[in-house]
Amino acid sequence: MAARIVYTDLDGTMVGPHGSFWHTASRHLTGDPATALLDLHRAGIPLVLVSGRTFEQVVEAERIFAADGAIAELGATVAWDHGRSLHRLRGDFPEGFGDRTPMDAMAELGIVEQLIAAHPGRLEWHAPWHTTHETDALLRGRVDPLAVDAWLAERGAGWLTLKDNGAIPATSRMTLDEDPRPPRVFHLMPRGISKGAAIAWDLERRGLSPADAVAIGDSVSDLEMAPTVGRLFITANGAAVDGMAERLAAVPNVTVTDLPMGEGWTQAIRASL
């Protein structure tokens, strides 16, 4: 489909190993994503970055890639006009916490520390990148998000949910138990906040409909974009993750790219022009 706007995830999708726009998943140099981005700009099609990164990080990436907007912390903040204008989604965050951030509320409740203690060796802070998040607690490990959600509900914190944002390589800085499965990045955040909800709000602001939009991603959290766009592309690396095939089968407007990461992203952009 020809798109009037493209929403894209960053890590593992538009950028590859170590956040590089210039390397394939196999770490070979390529200029294809840059050429595709240039063609998208020349066609006058707005690009909006949609990421689990913080507001400041996504706005900086927006400037680098000459994007037309940024959605940060898995949908918590929608920004435009180079970050000068923004809208924050609250989801199911209880009104009783007033103007405090969800991270402030979680710190007051001690819920993250309790959750990590309940999963020794299987969950930890995604250090050092977790420190500046305001809406979500950024974690990494190997846990079942549905089981965690049930654990939260039992403790009166059912307004929170654990979202899977994709696999990452194991490194020496991690203190997780040995396991052949790659660890995953998780976002503990209020229910009702999602990339899809943020895209829906942004499309309405722009006077566009879901049929005008294409989204590109690589993780379970990116599947939440599907109902708010005409076509969702999932890069091959994301589709290869255990359990993803069953989830993809339930998404009628999804297309899996032939290639992973930036090469797959390039394929999705070409198909959207």
PENORKA-V224302 format. One record per backbone hydrogen bond with DSSP energy under -1.0 kcal/mol. NH is the residue of the N-H (numbers start at 1). CO is the residue of the C=O. Records with the same first field share a line. If there is no record, write none. Layout:
# PENORKA-V224302
NH = CO, CO
This chain:
# PENORKA-V224302
3 = 272
4 = 212
5 = 212
6 = 46
7 = 214
8 = 48
9 = 216
12 = 15
13 = 10
15 = 10
16 = 20
19 = 16
20 = 17
24 = 28
27 = 24
30 = 22
35 = 31
36 = 32
37 = 33
38 = 34
39 = 35
40 = 36
41 = 37
42 = 38
43 = 39
44 = 41
45 = 40
48 = 6
49 = 69
50 = 8
51 = 71
58 = 54
59 = 55
60 = 56
61 = 57
62 = 58
63 = 59
64 = 60
65 = 61
67 = 62
68 = 47
70 = 79
71 = 49
72 = 77
73 = 53
74 = 51
75 = 72
76 = 72
77 = 72
78 = 87
79 = 70
80 = 85
84 = 81
85 = 80
87 = 78
89 = 76
92 = 191
93 = 90
97 = 94
98 = 95
100 = 97
103 = 134
105 = 101
106 = 102
107 = 103
108 = 104
109 = 105
110 = 106
111 = 106
114 = 110
115 = 111
116 = 112
117 = 113
118 = 114
119 = 116
122 = 119
124 = 140
126 = 138
127 = 125
131 = 128
133 = 130
137 = 188
139 = 186
140 = 124
141 = 184
142 = 122
148 = 144
149 = 145
150 = 146
151 = 147
152 = 148
153 = 149
154 = 150
156 = 153
157 = 152
160 = 157
161 = 189
163 = 187
165 = 185
168 = 183
174 = 171
177 = 121
184 = 141
185 = 166
186 = 139
187 = 163
188 = 137
189 = 161
191 = 159
193 = 190
198 = 194
199 = 195
200 = 196
201 = 197
202 = 198
203 = 199
204 = 200
205 = 201
206 = 202
208 = 203
212 = 209
213 = 210
214 = 5
215 = 231
216 = 7
217 = 233
221 = 164
223 = 220
225 = 222
226 = 223
228 = 225
229 = 226
230 = 210, 213
231 = 213
232 = 253
233 = 215
234 = 255
235 = 217
236 = 259
239 = 235
240 = 236
241 = 238
244 = 241
247 = 243
248 = 244
249 = 245
250 = 247
251 = 248
254 = 251
255 = 232
257 = 234
263 = 260
264 = 260
265 = 261
266 = 262
267 = 263
268 = 264
269 = 265
270 = 266
271 = 267
272 = 269
